[in-house]
Amino acid sequence: MIKKFIDKLLGKSAGATRFGKRQEVPASVHRIDPALVDERAKNVVTTLQQAGFEAYVVGGAVRDLLLGLRPKDFDVATNATPEQVKGLFRRAFIIGRRFRIVHVVYGRGREHEVIEVSTFRAYMDNAAAEQVKGNERTSKGELASMKHAVDSSGRVLRDNVWGPQDEDAARRDFTVNAMYYDPANQVVVDYHNGIKDAKKLTLRMIGDPATRYREDPVRIIRAIRFSAKLAALGFTLEPKTKAPLIDSSKLLSDVPQSRLFDEMLKLLQTGHSIATVAQLKKLGLSIGIYPLLDIVVERADQPFVAAALQDTDRRVGEGKPVAPSFLLACVLWADVRDGWAARIAGQHGQRGQPSYPALQDAIDDVFNSRIGDVSGRGKLGADMREIWMMQPRFDKRSGATPHSLVEQARFRAAFDFMRLRADVGEVNEAIAEWWQEFSIADDLRRQDLMDQVRDEQKKGARVRVRAPQTQAPRRAPSQSDAAEPVTREAEMAVPPDGEAVAPRKRRRRRKPRPEGGGSGGDQGAHSGE
């Protein structure tokens, strides 16, 4: 009664601020295996506790530990402020404006590990928050001095008011993500029956789902991601949590495109991309979240895109790195390939372009129409371009090209891309196998492989010379002729107008021409296999 009276005085509704009842669940009940907890996460918790602060492993890591899984990422929550956390660790960095958190970094290079440390946040009623008329970009100066601010729709733009642990739990999204684990005494602190929901395999939003989605529409995408990730274990969205998803998805139009792009990548690169596509269709959200994601869902059943999604999930499952440039290059390859072929064949009565500039222009068209300015002009776009530009160079297996190609920094990503093309029948399997062996062979074996190609080309030339000497009628190229761009080797192998060519001329070998541009690129993620 007293709490309800206080809430009323503060302008808070009785049902809006339910902080739950603190439950301390011992190891004998939750049965978390301490060996599954990352030593670096333990070190962060211990360092904070020894400095006199509260500290716990929190969020999805606790959920996975309860399920007997080894978490890929560990987050820590504490009552220490970001500045206090930063002062305790040699390599710690305060990041973020909307939510200020600290990244504590262990190791260097690819082997580095980041433990994300957040400060307990107060549960704030949006009615008491400062309001701005614009968004993060248009109100940047105004927001700089604010700790808790919302826009006109109720979306939280700043949330940096510190508070007690029970309020921090209330402002988290799902009950199974709102538990705190202390590795020292092996106790789980649970305010919202997260352990119970985990046993029931239920994803339930804390508080009123429609209100929570309005506060942060990205929670809609998180609901999709978690339900896809946990679907294999039998988890389902609670009906009340699921019901407002479609209507609330309209709120995503107010979220910055860069943030939606990042959330889309999380959907596709956490090892459950195929399950995510299935979940989007099941929930009626296959269209409208983000334009590029719409294309992924639309093309997920196409053999090449399906193979790319499976390959990405496999690599994540094996602990190998992945990069968005590779997967997005696969998703948009059909646009590039078709645009490339159309430009070579000639469009709207214009003369056809040479292969290399045709490919460059086709790529520019795809960037402009599909990616825009979010990331298409940065490193991601550069990596995608290099993957695509290297594809015609795989047809050239003589001269200096093979040696220079395998030395490219991003050769492996482009090869993996070509390998997938071979898997779906778009590239000759023998060519893919040749490059696979060439890329790992020593110099002597590489020369043998190139000699084999030369002998095959000679045999092919002799076979064509013995063809009937009759004049074949000329015919206009069909659409199927333009479906695949013609390589330089193919152009040299076909006699003009069907005329027979003298054996001596067919055996003559031209000196390799310098390759024009087309430096390949491995985006770093699909490498090392």
C-alpha positions as CSV (number, residue, x, y, z in Angstrom):
1,M,0.0,0.0,0.0
2,I,2.8,2.4,0.9
3,K,4.6,1.7,-2.3
4,K,1.5,2.3,-4.3
5,F,0.9,5.6,-2.5
6,I,4.5,6.7,-3.2
7,D,4.1,5.7,-6.9
8,K,1.0,7.7,-7.1
9,L,2.7,10.8,-5.6
10,L,5.5,10.4,-8.1
11,G,3.1,10.1,-11.0
12,K,3.8,6.4,-11.6
13,S,0.9,4.0,-12.3
14,A,0.6,1.0,-10.0
15,G,1.3,-1.5,-12.8
16,A,4.0,0.4,-14.6
17,T,6.8,0.0,-12.1
18,R,6.8,-3.6,-11.0
19,F,10.4,-4.2,-9.9
20,G,9.7,-7.8,-8.9
21,K,10.8,-9.7,-5.9
22,R,14.5,-10.5,-5.4
23,Q,15.1,-14.2,-5.4
24,E,18.6,-15.6,-4.7
25,V,18.8,-19.0,-6.3
26,P,21.6,-21.3,-5.1
27,A,23.8,-23.5,-7.3
28,S,21.9,-26.6,-6.0
29,V,18.8,-25.3,-7.8
30,H,20.1,-23.5,-10.9
31,R,22.9,-26.1,-11.6
32,I,25.1,-23.7,-13.6
33,D,28.5,-25.3,-14.5
34,P,31.2,-22.8,-13.3
35,A,33.6,-24.2,-15.9
36,L,31.4,-22.6,-18.6
37,V,32.1,-19.1,-17.3
38,D,34.8,-17.2,-19.2
39,E,37.9,-16.5,-17.0
40,R,38.1,-12.9,-18.3
41,A,34.5,-12.3,-17.2
42,K,35.3,-13.8,-13.8
43,N,38.3,-11.4,-13.6
44,V,36.2,-8.4,-14.4
45,V,33.6,-9.3,-11.7
46,T,36.3,-10.1,-9.1
47,T,38.2,-6.8,-9.8
48,L,35.0,-4.8,-9.3
49,Q,34.0,-6.7,-6.2
50,Q,37.5,-6.3,-4.6
51,A,37.2,-2.5,-5.2
52,G,34.0,-2.5,-3.1
53,F,31.4,-2.6,-5.9
54,E,28.6,-5.0,-6.7
55,A,29.2,-7.0,-9.9
56,Y,27.5,-9.8,-11.8
57,V,27.6,-11.7,-15.1
58,V,24.3,-10.6,-16.6
59,G,21.9,-11.0,-19.6
60,G,22.0,-13.6,-22.3
61,A,25.2,-15.2,-20.8
62,V,23.2,-16.2,-17.7
63,R,20.4,-17.6,-19.8
64,D,22.8,-19.7,-21.8
65,L,24.5,-21.0,-18.7
66,L,21.2,-22.0,-17.3
67,L,20.5,-24.0,-20.5
68,G,23.9,-25.7,-20.3
69,L,25.4,-23.8,-23.2
70,R,28.7,-22.0,-23.4
71,P,28.0,-18.3,-24.1
72,K,29.9,-16.6,-26.9
73,D,29.8,-13.2,-25.2
74,F,29.8,-12.2,-21.5
75,D,28.4,-9.0,-20.2
76,V,28.9,-7.7,-16.6
77,A,26.6,-5.3,-14.7
78,T,27.7,-3.3,-11.7
79,N,26.8,-0.3,-9.5
80,A,30.2,1.3,-10.4
81,T,29.9,4.3,-12.8
82,P,31.5,4.1,-16.2
83,E,34.3,6.3,-15.0
84,Q,34.9,4.2,-11.9
85,V,35.0,1.0,-14.1
86,K,37.5,2.6,-16.5
87,G,39.8,3.5,-13.7
88,L,40.1,-0.2,-12.6
89,F,41.4,-1.6,-15.9
90,R,44.4,-0.9,-18.0
91,R,42.6,-1.3,-21.3
92,A,39.0,0.0,-20.8
93,F,37.1,2.4,-23.0
94,I,33.8,4.2,-22.4
95,I,31.6,4.1,-25.5
96,G,28.1,5.0,-26.5
97,R,25.9,8.1,-26.0
98,R,22.4,6.6,-25.7
99,F,23.7,4.0,-23.2
100,R,27.2,4.7,-21.8
101,I,29.0,1.4,-21.2
102,V,32.6,0.3,-20.8
103,H,34.5,-2.2,-23.0
104,V,37.2,-4.0,-21.1
105,V,39.6,-5.5,-23.6
106,Y,41.8,-8.6,-23.2
107,G,44.3,-9.7,-25.8
108,R,45.1,-8.3,-29.2
109,G,44.3,-8.8,-32.8
110,R,41.8,-11.5,-33.8
111,E,42.2,-13.3,-30.4
112,H,41.1,-10.3,-28.4
113,E,38.0,-10.5,-26.1
114,V,35.7,-7.7,-25.0
115,I,33.8,-7.8,-21.8
116,E,31.0,-5.3,-21.9
117,V,30.4,-3.6,-18.5
118,S,27.2,-1.6,-17.9
119,T,26.1,0.4,-14.8
120,F,22.8,-0.5,-13.1
121,R,20.2,1.9,-14.6
122,A,17.3,3.5,-12.9
123,Y,13.8,2.7,-14.1
124,M,12.5,6.0,-15.4
125,D,9.0,6.8,-16.3
126,N,8.9,8.4,-19.8
127,A,6.4,11.0,-18.6
128,A,9.1,12.4,-16.4
129,A,11.8,12.4,-19.1
130,E,13.0,15.4,-21.0
131,Q,11.5,15.5,-24.5
132,V,13.1,16.5,-27.8
133,K,11.2,17.1,-31.1
134,G,13.8,15.6,-33.4
135,N,15.9,12.4,-33.4
136,E,19.5,11.5,-32.4
137,R,21.0,13.3,-35.4
138,T,18.8,16.5,-35.5
139,S,18.9,17.0,-31.7
140,K,22.5,16.0,-31.1
141,G,23.4,19.3,-29.4
142,E,20.3,19.3,-27.2
143,L,20.8,15.7,-26.1
144,A,24.4,16.3,-25.1
145,S,23.5,17.6,-21.7
146,M,20.6,15.1,-21.0
147,K,20.7,11.9,-19.1
148,H,17.1,10.7,-19.8
149,A,15.3,11.9,-22.9
150,V,12.6,10.6,-25.3
151,D,11.3,11.8,-28.6
152,S,7.7,12.6,-29.5
153,S,6.8,9.0,-30.0
154,G,8.1,7.9,-26.6
155,R,11.3,6.3,-28.0
156,V,14.2,6.6,-25.5
157,L,17.1,8.6,-26.9
158,R,19.1,8.8,-23.6
159,D,19.1,6.4,-20.7
160,N,22.1,7.2,-18.4
161,V,20.5,7.6,-15.0
162,W,22.0,5.2,-12.5
163,G,19.9,3.2,-10.0
164,P,19.6,0.1,-7.9
165,Q,19.8,-3.5,-9.3
166,D,16.0,-4.2,-9.0
167,E,15.3,-1.1,-11.2
168,D,18.0,-2.2,-13.7
169,A,16.3,-5.6,-14.0
170,A,12.9,-4.0,-14.7
171,R,14.3,-2.0,-17.6
172,R,15.7,-5.1,-19.4
173,D,13.6,-6.6,-22.1
174,F,13.0,-10.4,-21.6
175,T,12.7,-12.2,-18.2
176,V,15.3,-14.8,-19.3
177,N,17.8,-11.9,-20.0
178,A,17.2,-10.2,-16.7
179,M,19.1,-12.5,-14.3
180,Y,22.4,-11.8,-12.5
181,Y,25.0,-14.5,-11.7
182,D,27.8,-14.1,-9.1
183,P,30.6,-16.5,-10.0
184,A,32.2,-16.1,-6.6
185,N,29.3,-17.5,-4.6
186,Q,27.5,-19.1,-7.6
187,V,24.2,-17.4,-6.8
188,V,21.7,-16.3,-9.4
189,V,19.7,-13.2,-8.6
190,D,16.2,-13.3,-10.3
191,Y,13.6,-10.6,-10.1
192,H,11.1,-11.6,-12.8
193,N,10.9,-15.4,-12.7
194,G,13.5,-15.8,-15.5
195,I,14.5,-19.2,-14.3
196,K,10.9,-20.3,-14.3
197,D,10.4,-19.0,-17.9
198,A,13.7,-20.6,-19.0
199,K,12.4,-24.0,-17.7
200,K,9.1,-23.4,-19.5
201,L,11.0,-22.4,-22.7
202,T,9.1,-19.1,-22.9
203,L,10.3,-15.7,-24.1
204,R,8.3,-13.1,-22.1
205,M,8.7,-9.3,-22.2
206,I,9.0,-7.6,-18.8
207,G,6.1,-5.1,-18.4
208,D,3.6,-4.2,-21.1
209,P,5.1,-5.4,-24.5
210,A,3.5,-2.6,-26.6
211,T,4.9,0.1,-24.2
212,R,8.4,-1.6,-24.2
213,Y,8.4,-1.8,-28.0
214,R,7.5,1.9,-28.2
215,E,10.3,2.8,-25.8
216,D,12.8,1.1,-28.1
217,P,11.5,-0.4,-31.4
218,V,14.7,-2.3,-31.8
219,R,13.3,-4.7,-29.2
220,I,11.2,-6.0,-32.0
221,I,14.3,-7.1,-33.8
222,R,15.7,-8.5,-30.6
223,A,12.5,-10.6,-30.1
224,I,13.0,-12.0,-33.6
225,R,16.7,-12.7,-33.0
226,F,16.2,-14.5,-29.6
227,S,13.2,-16.5,-30.8
228,A,15.2,-17.7,-33.8
229,K,18.3,-18.5,-31.8
230,L,16.3,-20.4,-29.2
231,A,13.8,-22.0,-31.5
232,A,15.9,-25.1,-31.8
233,L,15.7,-25.6,-28.1
234,G,11.9,-25.3,-28.2
235,F,11.5,-21.7,-27.0
236,T,8.5,-19.7,-28.2
237,L,7.3,-16.1,-27.8
238,E,4.7,-15.7,-25.1
239,P,1.4,-14.7,-26.9
240,K,1.2,-11.3,-25.2
241,T,4.8,-10.6,-26.2
242,K,4.1,-11.7,-29.8
243,A,0.8,-9.9,-30.3
244,P,2.0,-6.3,-30.8
245,L,4.9,-7.1,-33.0
246,I,3.4,-6.4,-36.4
247,D,1.6,-3.1,-35.4
248,S,4.7,-2.0,-33.5
249,S,7.0,-2.6,-36.5
250,K,5.9,0.7,-38.0
251,L,7.9,2.4,-35.2
252,L,11.1,1.1,-36.8
253,S,10.9,3.9,-39.4
254,D,12.0,6.3,-36.7
255,V,15.1,4.4,-35.8
256,P,18.4,5.6,-37.5
257,Q,19.2,3.6,-40.6
258,S,22.7,2.9,-39.3
259,R,21.4,1.2,-36.2
260,L,18.9,-0.9,-38.2
261,F,21.7,-1.9,-40.5
262,D,23.8,-3.1,-37.5
263,E,20.7,-5.0,-36.0
264,M,20.2,-6.7,-39.4
265,L,23.8,-7.9,-39.4
266,K,23.2,-9.4,-35.9
267,L,20.2,-11.3,-37.2
268,L,22.3,-12.8,-40.0
269,Q,25.6,-13.3,-38.3
270,T,24.9,-15.0,-35.0
271,G,24.8,-18.5,-36.4
272,H,21.0,-18.7,-36.9
273,S,20.4,-16.8,-40.2
274,I,18.3,-19.6,-41.7
275,A,16.2,-19.8,-38.5
276,T,15.9,-16.0,-38.5
277,V,14.4,-16.0,-42.0
278,A,12.0,-18.7,-41.0
279,Q,11.0,-16.8,-37.9
280,L,10.4,-13.5,-39.9
281,K,8.1,-15.4,-42.2
282,K,6.3,-17.1,-39.3
283,L,5.7,-13.8,-37.5
284,G,4.5,-11.9,-40.6
285,L,7.6,-9.6,-40.6
286,S,9.3,-10.8,-43.8
287,I,8.8,-7.2,-45.3
288,G,9.2,-3.8,-43.7
289,I,12.0,-4.1,-41.1
290,Y,14.9,-3.0,-43.3
291,P,15.0,-2.9,-47.2
292,L,18.2,-5.1,-47.5
293,L,16.7,-7.6,-45.0
294,D,13.6,-7.8,-47.2
295,I,15.9,-8.9,-50.1
296,V,17.6,-11.6,-47.9
297,V,14.2,-13.1,-46.9
298,E,12.9,-12.9,-50.5
299,R,16.0,-14.7,-51.9
300,A,16.7,-17.1,-49.0
301,D,15.3,-20.0,-51.0
302,Q,17.5,-19.4,-54.1
303,P,20.3,-22.0,-54.2
304,F,23.2,-19.6,-54.1
305,V,21.8,-17.4,-51.3
306,A,20.7,-20.5,-49.3
307,A,24.2,-21.9,-49.7
308,A,25.7,-18.6,-48.4
309,L,23.4,-18.5,-45.4
310,Q,24.2,-22.2,-44.6
311,D,27.9,-21.4,-44.9
312,T,27.7,-18.4,-42.6
313,D,25.8,-20.4,-39.9
314,R,28.4,-23.2,-40.3
315,R,31.3,-20.9,-39.8
316,V,29.8,-19.3,-36.7
317,G,29.1,-22.8,-35.3
318,E,32.7,-23.7,-35.8
319,G,34.0,-20.6,-34.2
320,K,35.3,-19.1,-37.4
321,P,35.1,-15.4,-38.3
322,V,32.4,-14.1,-40.6
323,A,32.0,-10.7,-42.3
324,P,28.9,-9.0,-43.6
325,S,30.6,-8.1,-46.9
326,F,30.7,-11.8,-47.9
327,L,27.1,-12.6,-47.1
328,L,25.8,-9.4,-48.6
329,A,27.9,-9.9,-51.7
330,C,26.2,-13.3,-52.1
331,V,22.7,-11.9,-51.6
332,L,23.2,-9.1,-54.2
333,W,25.2,-11.2,-56.7
334,A,22.2,-11.9,-58.9
335,D,21.7,-8.1,-59.4
336,V,25.4,-7.6,-60.3
337,R,25.6,-10.7,-62.6
338,D,22.4,-9.8,-64.5
339,G,23.4,-6.1,-64.8
340,W,26.9,-7.1,-66.0
341,A,25.5,-9.4,-68.7
342,A,23.0,-6.8,-69.8
343,R,25.7,-4.2,-70.2
344,I,27.9,-6.5,-72.2
345,A,25.0,-7.4,-74.5
346,G,24.0,-3.7,-74.9
347,Q,21.0,-2.0,-73.4
348,H,18.3,0.2,-75.0
349,G,19.9,0.0,-78.5
350,Q,23.3,1.0,-77.2
351,R,26.5,-0.9,-78.0
352,G,27.6,-3.5,-75.6
353,Q,30.4,-2.6,-73.1
354,P,33.7,-4.4,-72.6
355,S,33.5,-6.9,-69.8
356,Y,35.6,-5.1,-67.2
357,P,33.9,-1.6,-67.3
358,A,30.5,-3.4,-67.6
359,L,31.1,-5.1,-64.3
360,Q,32.2,-1.9,-62.6
361,D,29.1,-0.1,-63.8
362,A,26.9,-3.0,-62.7
363,I,28.4,-2.9,-59.2
364,D,27.8,0.9,-59.0
365,D,24.2,0.4,-59.9
366,V,23.7,-2.2,-57.2
367,F,25.3,0.0,-54.5
368,N,23.1,2.9,-55.5
369,S,19.9,1.0,-55.6
370,R,20.3,-1.6,-52.8
371,I,22.8,-0.3,-50.2
372,G,22.8,3.5,-50.4
373,D,24.9,5.5,-48.1
374,V,24.6,3.4,-44.9
375,S,27.7,1.3,-45.4
376,G,28.0,0.9,-49.2
377,R,30.8,3.5,-49.5
378,G,32.9,2.3,-46.6
379,K,35.0,-0.7,-46.0
380,L,32.0,-3.1,-46.4
381,G,31.4,-1.7,-49.9
382,A,35.1,-1.9,-50.8
383,D,35.2,-5.6,-49.7
384,M,32.1,-6.5,-51.7
385,R,33.4,-4.7,-54.8
386,E,36.7,-6.7,-54.6
387,I,34.9,-10.0,-54.2
388,W,32.8,-9.3,-57.3
389,M,35.7,-7.9,-59.4
390,M,37.8,-10.9,-58.8
391,Q,35.3,-13.4,-60.2
392,P,36.2,-13.0,-63.9
393,R,39.9,-13.4,-63.1
394,F,39.3,-16.9,-62.0
395,D,38.7,-17.8,-65.7
396,K,42.3,-16.8,-66.4
397,R,44.6,-19.7,-65.5
398,S,47.6,-18.9,-67.6
399,G,50.4,-16.4,-67.6
400,A,51.1,-14.3,-64.4
401,T,47.4,-14.0,-63.4
402,P,47.2,-17.1,-61.1
403,H,50.3,-16.2,-59.2
404,S,49.3,-12.6,-58.7
405,L,45.7,-13.5,-57.8
406,V,46.6,-15.9,-54.9
407,E,48.8,-13.1,-53.4
408,Q,45.9,-10.7,-53.1
409,A,45.1,-9.9,-49.5
410,R,41.5,-10.9,-49.9
411,F,41.9,-13.8,-52.3
412,R,40.4,-16.3,-49.9
413,A,37.0,-14.5,-49.6
414,A,36.8,-14.2,-53.4
415,F,37.7,-17.9,-53.8
416,D,35.1,-18.9,-51.2
417,F,32.5,-16.9,-53.2
418,M,33.5,-18.6,-56.4
419,R,33.4,-22.0,-54.6
420,L,29.8,-21.4,-53.7
421,R,29.1,-20.5,-57.3
422,A,30.5,-23.8,-58.3
423,D,28.5,-25.6,-55.7
424,V,25.2,-24.4,-57.3
425,G,26.4,-25.0,-60.9
426,E,27.2,-21.5,-61.9
427,V,31.0,-22.2,-62.3
428,N,32.6,-25.3,-63.6
429,E,33.5,-27.6,-60.7
430,A,36.9,-28.4,-62.3
431,I,37.9,-24.7,-62.2
432,A,37.1,-24.5,-58.5
433,E,39.1,-27.6,-57.7
434,W,42.0,-26.3,-59.8
435,W,42.1,-23.0,-57.8
436,Q,41.7,-24.9,-54.5
437,E,44.8,-27.0,-55.3
438,F,46.8,-24.1,-56.9
439,S,46.2,-21.9,-53.8
440,I,47.9,-24.3,-51.5
441,A,50.5,-25.9,-53.8
442,D,54.3,-25.3,-53.9
443,D,55.9,-23.7,-57.0
444,L,56.6,-27.0,-58.8
445,R,53.1,-28.2,-58.4
446,R,51.7,-24.8,-59.5
447,Q,53.7,-25.1,-62.7
448,D,52.3,-28.6,-63.3
449,L,48.8,-27.3,-62.9
450,M,49.4,-24.4,-65.4
451,D,51.0,-26.9,-67.8
452,Q,47.8,-29.1,-67.6
453,V,45.7,-26.1,-68.5
454,R,47.9,-25.3,-71.5
455,D,47.7,-28.9,-72.7
456,E,43.9,-28.9,-72.3
457,Q,43.6,-25.7,-74.3
458,K,45.8,-27.2,-77.1
459,K,43.7,-30.3,-77.2
460,G,40.6,-28.2,-77.3
461,A,41.9,-26.2,-80.2
462,R,42.8,-29.4,-82.3
463,V,39.3,-30.8,-81.7
464,R,37.7,-27.6,-83.0
465,V,39.9,-27.7,-86.1
466,R,38.5,-31.1,-87.1
467,A,34.9,-29.7,-87.0
468,P,32.9,-29.8,-90.3
469,Q,34.1,-27.1,-92.7
470,T,30.6,-26.0,-93.6
471,Q,29.6,-22.3,-93.3
472,A,27.3,-21.9,-90.3
473,P,24.6,-19.2,-90.6
474,R,25.1,-16.2,-88.5
475,R,22.6,-15.6,-85.8
476,A,21.8,-12.8,-83.3
477,P,22.7,-13.5,-79.7
478,S,19.8,-14.7,-77.6
479,Q,19.1,-13.7,-73.9
480,S,20.6,-17.0,-72.8
481,D,23.8,-16.1,-74.6
482,A,24.0,-12.9,-72.5
483,A,23.2,-14.7,-69.3
484,E,26.8,-15.3,-68.5
485,P,29.5,-12.7,-69.4
486,V,32.0,-14.0,-72.0
487,T,35.5,-14.4,-70.8
488,R,38.6,-13.6,-72.8
489,E,39.5,-17.3,-73.1
490,A,36.0,-18.1,-74.5
491,E,36.2,-15.4,-77.0
492,M,39.6,-16.7,-78.3
493,A,38.3,-20.3,-78.4
494,V,35.3,-19.7,-80.8
495,P,36.1,-19.2,-84.5
496,P,34.5,-16.0,-85.9
497,D,31.3,-16.7,-87.9
498,G,31.7,-20.4,-87.6
499,E,34.7,-20.5,-90.1
500,A,37.3,-23.2,-89.7
501,V,40.7,-21.9,-88.5
502,A,44.0,-23.3,-89.8
503,P,45.8,-25.5,-87.3
504,R,49.0,-23.4,-87.3
505,K,47.0,-20.3,-86.4
506,R,45.0,-22.1,-83.6
507,R,48.3,-23.3,-82.0
508,R,49.8,-19.9,-81.9
509,R,49.9,-18.5,-78.4
510,R,49.5,-14.8,-77.7
511,K,51.5,-13.2,-75.0
512,P,49.3,-12.5,-71.9
513,R,47.9,-9.0,-71.9
514,P,48.2,-7.0,-68.7
515,E,45.1,-7.4,-66.5
516,G,43.2,-4.1,-66.3
517,G,42.3,-3.4,-62.6
518,G,40.3,-6.0,-60.8
519,S,42.4,-6.4,-57.6
520,G,40.7,-9.0,-55.5
521,G,39.7,-8.8,-51.9
522,D,39.3,-11.2,-49.0
523,Q,37.1,-9.4,-46.4
524,G,38.9,-11.2,-43.6
525,A,36.0,-13.2,-42.4
526,H,35.8,-16.1,-44.9
527,S,39.5,-16.9,-44.9
528,G,41.8,-19.6,-43.6
529,E,39.7,-22.6,-44.6
